């Protein structure tokens, strides 16, 4: 793994559409600068680029840059609540369960 500057690698490559991956900070910077201007100038991509520059020039964990790029890549994804995945509420005893606190 590269140790400093733009050649530093992400802990995990960032997957892109069409199977490509961003492996280094430089890969991510090049990807952002090659985006169409209308997309490149959105606040999500501007934030991602700022974080990339800070991590590359001042050090710091590459996970911060990865988060910025991932948020920009997924900015149009709407997360939907799936009620079937919801855990049962805490505090409701199951049939036959003993109470946690003794009432005696």
Buried (B, 14 or more C-beta within 10 A) or exposed (E): EEEEEBBBBBEEBBEBEEEEEBBBBBBBBEBBEEEEEEEEEEEBBBBBBEBBBBBBEEEEEBEEBBEBBBBBBEEEEEEEEEEEEEEEEEEEEEEEEEEEEEEE
